[in-house]
Amino acid sequence: MISYNKIIVYIIILNILGYLIMYIDKRRAKKQQWRISEQTIFLITFLGGGIGTTLGMYTFRHKTKKIKFIIGLPLITIIEIVVIIYINVI
């Protein structure tokens, strides 16, 4: 059985990673370098890094003009939180 401590560490690492990829992608966009794919950003969000990617999006003002990011990242995060709460209540 997976312990809650391991799950918490996993979530923390993914959110730090999500925050960092938004920073790195923004920096690369400014320098017109190779970019991190949108699929990768959504994958990190879907795997549990939604708070980090959303926070990074607004901190670095990156992807804030794209509707799929403005709605998608927070929506995925909210759905995951609701599912986690629902699973723990049952």
Buried (B, 14 or more C-beta within 10 A) or exposed (E): EEEEEEEEEBBBEBBEBBBBBBBBBBEEBEEEEEEBEBEEBBEBBBBBBBBBBBBBBBEBEBBEEEEEBBEBBBBBBEEBEEEEEEEEEE
